[in-house]
Amino acid sequence: MNKIWLIIQREFLSRVQKKSFLIATIVIPLIFPAIIGILVYVGKESEKGAAKKVIHYVDESKIFTPDSSKYLFKHFEGPLPDAITAYENSKDYGLLYIPQFKLSNPKGITLYTESSAGMEDKRNIERMLENQIKDLKMQKLSIDQKTLDSLKTEVTLETNTGKGTERKASNTDLLSILGMACGILMYMFIFIYGAQIMQGVIEEKQSKVIEVIVSSVKPFQLMMGKIIGLASVGLLQFLIWMILMFTVTVGVLGSLGIDPPQQQAMQQMGGEVMVQQQQASSNALINGLNEARDLPWIFIISVFLFYFLGGYLIYGALFASVGSAVDSPAEAQQFMFPITIPLLISYMSLFMFILKDHDSAISVWLSIIPFTSPIAMMGRIGFGVPMWQLALSMILLIGGFLFTTWVAGRIYRVGILMHGTKVNYKVLAKWFMQRS
């Protein structure tokens, strides 16, 4: 045990003290806020200096009223072929053709552009026409806007969980976001740091350093020390990233004066509608903050750390065995995909099954099986998981780590000293069965 502890210290300190670790730990959390800030700034500046796109239009229906808030419209009097010729001889953005149509079935409206129209431009023009056609229908039915607004009714479904006196309110949207975020983070870091273990083993094997180390340390002890040491490095880096990214992102967005989407929408409204929307948004925000505050954060974070370490150790052992068996990262590719299949299954199931129905049979089993439970359980944990399922999942995860470590150790002890061997699954099975 003392030798394993020494290897853990060596792996941890040798990486934490590197300049590359310090640079990556500090710079990477700054990259994302910096990119967001640059894109937002460039977007604002481009909007200020950009001229409105010019769109010619031919209106045979005689109902179109140009909205010049986003585009500059030029009316063309004449047939469509002449309008197309005039547009093509200009350097303007496009030509909008509006034929005569029935209000119940508006067809044939066409936008001509030199290259494919952008999604935003297409949607903006569609909304403009939809609103005008809706107004015409209202006029035809003698319905004014005030009457139409009074018919709109929003229903907010409140959800409660638990039984009897333990019943309490819950927020399904908030819990879904939490589960999705935890699952994605788990997938990213297990994959990234597991690959680092494999790369580290390959580098030591190539440098022949490993042959000196195993003269005084058993290969299994070396593998365990390397896995746990890198796990502690990954956990430390992860915590620093989360703190820095949250702090810097909030600071960058605040310094650029970016308003939340609800506030931007309210600035475009007026009168009673704005007051009602503002009150509703304020109430929703307060309720969301209260519900987020009431979540068992200590429990969720503790479970996250357990599954982070458990999942990392399981896959770290497998990545280490692959690294010991090959002489270069290129040779490792054939063994990488089978290892990552359970990760991909749990990641895709997070969106296909778990967040849609966290108590379905497939969601429960994915959160119990050790190879998929780190991601699947984090997708379910916010919704409330029965304690027996959580306990069973944790016990099996520990058992899965011990089993994969035993299997990987038998391959590692032979493969780490092999050079120039053409490795396939048959060779790995032979190393696993070898007694000494």
N, C-alpha and C positions, 0 to 999 in steps of 0.2 A: 504493500500500500504506500509505503514511503517513496518508493521509486516512481509510482504513478503520480504522486503529488509533485515530485521534482520535475517530471515531464510536463505536468499541467502548468507549473510555474514557468518553465522554459518556453512553452508554446505561447503562454499569455504575455509574458514580458517581452519576448523576442518580436512580437507583432505590435504590441501597444507602444513600445519605444521607437518604432520605426517612424521616420518622417512621413512615409506614405500613409500610415494609419492616421496620424494626426491631420494630414492634409485632407484625406478622404472624410474623416469624421467631422471636420469643420467646414470644408468647402462644399461637399455634396448637399447638406441641408440648406446652404445658401444659394445653390444653383437654382432650385425650383422657385423660391420666392423671387430671385433675380429675373428668371425667365418670365414669370407672371408679370412682374413690374415693367419689364421692357416691352412685352407684348401689349400691355394695357396702355403704356405711355405712347408707343408707336401708333396704336389704334386711335387714341385721342387726337394725336397730332395729324394723322392722315385724314381724319374726319374734318378737322378744322380747315386744312388746306385743299381738300379735294372738292372739285366742282361737281355739281349734280349731273347725273347721267341724263342725256337727252334721249327721249323716246318719241318718235313720230307716231301718230295714231290716225286710223281711218275708222270712223264711227258710223256704220250704216244703220245701227239701231236707234241713234239719236237719244241715247239715255246716259251716255258716259259723261261724267263730270270729273275732269282731271284734278288729282290731289297733288299739289306741287310741293308738299312738305319733304318728299324724298327724291322726286324726279322732276325734270323739266320736260313737260309735254308740249309737242308741236302738232297742231291739228292740220291734216292734209285734206283738202277738198279735191276729190277726184277718185277715179277707180283704183282698185288695189294694185294692178300692174304698174301704173304710173307712180304710185306711192312707193312700191318696192324699188323702182328705178331711182327715184329721188333719194331714198334712204341709202341705197348702195353707193351713190355718188357722194354722199356725205361721210363724215367721220363720226357720226352719232352712234349711240349704243344700240338702239333697236327700233323696231316698228311693231306697233300693237294694232291688230286687225280685229274689229268687233262687228260681226255680221248681224243681220236681223235674227232674233231668236225668241223663243217662248220663255217667259219668266219661269215656267215650271221645268224647263229643260234647256238650260243655256249651253249650247254646243257650237263649236266652230271658232271660238275665240283663240287667236293665235298670236304668239310673240315671235317675231323674226329677229335673229341676232347673227352677227358674223361668226361668233364661236358659241359654244353651248352656254346658255344663260346660267348664272349662279343660282344656287338653291335659295338664297335669301331674296334675290331679285324676283324669282319666280313666285315665291310665297307672298312677298309684299304686294305684287300686282294681283294675285289671286284674292288676297284679303280685301283689297280695294274694290274689286269688282263684286265680290260676295256681299260686302256691306251695302254697296249701291243697289244691287238686285234685291237685297233684303228690304231696304227702304222703299223700293218701288212696290214690292209685295205688300208691305204694311199700308202704303197709301191706297192700294187697290182694295184692301180689306177694311179700310177706314180704321186702322189701328195706329195710334200715336206712340211715340217712344216711351212716354211716361207709363202708359198702360202696359206696354210690353215689359218694362223693367219691373213693374209690380207683380207680374206673373212669375218672375224668376224666383226660385226658392232653393236655397242651399241647405243640404242636410249633412250634419257632422255626426258621424257615428262614434259614440263613446264606447270604449271597450273596458271590461273588467275581468280580472282573473282571480282564481282562488275559490275557496268554499267557505261558507258561513262567515264567521267573524274575521277570517283571514282574507276576505275578498278585498281587492284594491284595484284602482284604475291603472290602465296600461296604455302605451302608445305604440301601436303596431309599426308605424312608419319609422319612428325613432329606433325601435328594436331591430328592424330590418336593416337600417343603415349601419347600426352597430355591428350586427352579425356579418354583414358584407365586408365592412372595413377590417374586422378581426380576421376573417377568413382569407382575404387578399393579402394582408400583412403576413399571416402565417405561411401562405404559399410562397411569397417572395423570399422570405428570409430562410426558410428551410432549404429552398432550391439554391439560393446564392451562397450561403455559408456551407452547405453540404458540398457544393462544387469546389469551394476553397479547400476543404479537407482533401479531396481527391487531388487537386493541383499541388498541395503541399507535400503529399506522399510521393507523387511522381517526381517532384523536384529533388527531394532527398534521395530517392532511389537513383536518379540520374547522376547525382553528385557523389555517390558512393559513401556518403556520410552515414547512411543507415547501417552499413556493414560494420562500422566501428561501434555504433550505439548498441546494436543487438548482441555484441560480445559481453555486455554487462547487464542488459535488460531484456526480458522476454518480449518477443514480438507482440503478444497480447497486451502486455503492460504498456508498451510503446503506443499501440493503437488506441487504447483507452485514454491514456494521458493526452494524446493529440486531439481526440474527439472532444473531451471535456474542456481542454484548454481553449480550443477554438470556439466552443460553445460560449464560454465566459467572455471571450473577445466580442463575439457577435451580439451577445446580450447587452454588454456595455455600450457598444456602438449604436445599437438599436435605441436604447434609452436616451442617449445624447441626441441622436437624430430627431426623435419625436419632440423633445423639448425645444431644440433649436428651430426646427421647421415650423412648429406652431407659433413660437414667439416672433420669429422673423416675418412669417407670412402675414400675421395680424398687423405688425408694424408697417410693412410695405404697403398693404392695402389701405391702411389708415392714412399714411403719408400722401398717397395719391388721391385721397378724398373720394374713394369709391363707395357709393351707396349700395345697400342691399337691394336686390331686385324688387321687393315689395315697395321700398321707399321710392325707387325710380318710377314705378308704375303709379304710385299715389301722386307724384308731382305732376303727372299729366292729367289728373282728374280735378274736379272742382266741386264746390258746394256740398250738398248733403251726401252724395255718393262717396266723396273723398273722406268725409268724417266717418261714415259707416265702415269703409274699407280700412281706414286707419285704426279704428277701434277694434275691428275684427282681427287685424294683423297683430295689434298689441296684445290682445287677449290670447291669440294663438302662440305668440312668442313667450308670453309669461307662462302659459300652461306647459309649453314644451320645455322651458327651463326648469320648471318645478318638477316635471316628470323625469327629466334627465338627472336632476339633483337627487331624486328619490331612488334611482337605480342603485343596486348594491355594487358600487364601483370597486370596493376593496375585494369583494368576492370575484368579480369578473376579471380584474387585473391579476389576481392570484391564480385563477384558472388559466388565464392566457399564458402566464409565465410557465406554469406546469406543462401545458401542452406545447409551448414553444420549445422548452428543453427536451420534453419527451419525444416530440416529432423530430427535432434536430438530431438527437442521439440515435434514434432508429435509422434515419437516412444517412447520418454521418458515418455510422458503422458500414453501411452498404457502399457508400462512396469511397471510404477508406480501403475496403477490400478490392474495389475496382482499380483504385490508384496503385495498389500494391501489385496487381496482376499485369499491368501494362507498362510500357516504357515511354509512352508519349500520350498527350491528350487526344491526338487523332485516333489512336488505337482504342481509347476508352469510349468512343462514340457508340460502338455496337452494344456496349453494356449499359449505357446511360438511359436509353429509352425504356427498357423493361423496368428499371428502378423508378422512373418518373411516372409510369402509368397510373399507379394508385394516387399520386398527387394530382394528376390531370383529372382523374375520375372524380375525386372529392372537390376539386376546384369547379368543374363544370356542374356537378350536382348541387353546389351551393346556390347557383342561380336557377337550375332546372327544377329542383325538388325541395331543398331545405328551406329556403326563404319563402317559398310558396306554401308549403305545409310542413312545419317543423316536427310534427308528431306522426307523420306518415311512416309506414314500415321501413321504406328505403332510407329515410332520413335518420331513423333510430339506429338501424344497422350500420350505416356509414359512420355514425358517431361513436360506435362501439368497437368496430374493427380497428386494430392498432394502426394499420397503414393509412387509413383515411380519417381516423378520429380527430387528429389535431386541427384540421380545417373544418370538418363537418360539425364537431362539437362546438367550436367557436361560433359557427353560424346559428346554432340552436341556443347557446347559453343565455342570451339576453331574454329569450321568451320564457325561460323557466324550464329546467330539466329535472325530472324526478331524481331524487338523490341516489336511488339504487342504480339508475342508468349511468349517472356520473361516476359513482364509485366503481361500477363494473368496467366502464371505459378506462378509468385511470389504472385499475389493476391490470387490465389487459395491455394497456400501453406500456406499463413497466415490464410485464412479461414479454411483450413484443420486443422491447429494447434488449432484454437479456438474451432472448432467442437470436435476434439478428446479430448481436455482438458475438455470440458463440459461433454462429455460422461464419460471420465475416472474419473472426479471429483465426479459424482453421484455414481459411484461404490466405489471410494476411501473413501467417507465420511461414508459409512456403513461398508465396508470390513475391514477398518483399526482397528475397535474396536471388530471385530468378532474373536473368537478363538474356535478351535475344530469343526468348521462347515465343512461338506463335500461339497465342492464347485464344481459346474458344470455350464454349460452355462445357465441352467434354473434358478439357484440361482442368477447368475450375472444379468440376465434380471429382476429378482424380485427386486434386490437391485437398479437397474437403475430406475425402475418405482416407487419405494418407495418415497413418497413425503417428509417425514421428518425422 
